[in-house]
């Protein structure tokens, strides 16, 4: 299997100082916004499927009544753009 190569744009975004996650995600897809959104939606769907599977595997006593939800909490350090 061939290793995945990194574009110059991706390298610059990742290694040029503080990482802007939005710019990094877009650079990872060579500036293609639609492909970036498609990839993020696929990752979300995959994580929700795994969360659902994990929820089915663990007992309520194990989690003391806690159940995962699909609601995403905003990180504390989010800055308004």
N, C-alpha and C positions, 0 to 999 in steps of 0.2 A: 504494500500500500504506500502510495506517495504521500510525503508530508504536505500538509496544507501550507501554502505560501501566504505571506502577509504583504499586502499592498503598501506602497510608500505612505499613502495617506493614513492607513491604519497605524503604521509604525509611528508616524509623527504625532498622532493624537494620543497614543498610549504612552509614549516615552518622552514627551516634551513638557512634563510638569504635571500639575494637578489634572486628574482625568475628568473630563466632562462625559458622563456616561451616555448621553444622547449622541454626542458627536462620535464617540467610540463605536456605538452600535451602528450608526449610519456609515462610518468609515469601514467597518467590518464587511459591509455589503457594497463597498465601492461607490457610495453616494446614492444608491438606489433606495429611495424612501419606501416604495411599495414592497420591495423585497425585505427591507428591515422590518416593516410592520408585519408582513407575512411570517417571518421568522419568529418574531416576538409572540404572535398569536399561537403559533405552533408550540413554542416553549410553554406558554401558559396552559394550553390544553393538555400537554404532557404532564405538567406538574399537578394539575387538577385531577387527572386520571390516577396518578401515583398517590395523591392525597386521599382520594376516594378508596383506593385499594388498601392503603394503610389503615384508614378508618374502619374498614370491614375486618381487618386482621386483628385489631387490638380490642380488648374487652373494656367495658365501661369502668370496671374496677381499676384497671391499669392506669387509666387517665383521670380517675376521680371525677367522672362526669363531664370532663372537657370534650368538646367535639370541634373538629376543625371547621372553619367557615370559608366561603369564597371571598369574603370581604377583605380587601387589602388595606392595611394601615399604612398611612404615609410615614416615611422616615422623618425623624425629628429634625434632621439637618437640611431638609428640602428648602431651597431658596426660590422665591418667586422670580420668574424671568421677565 
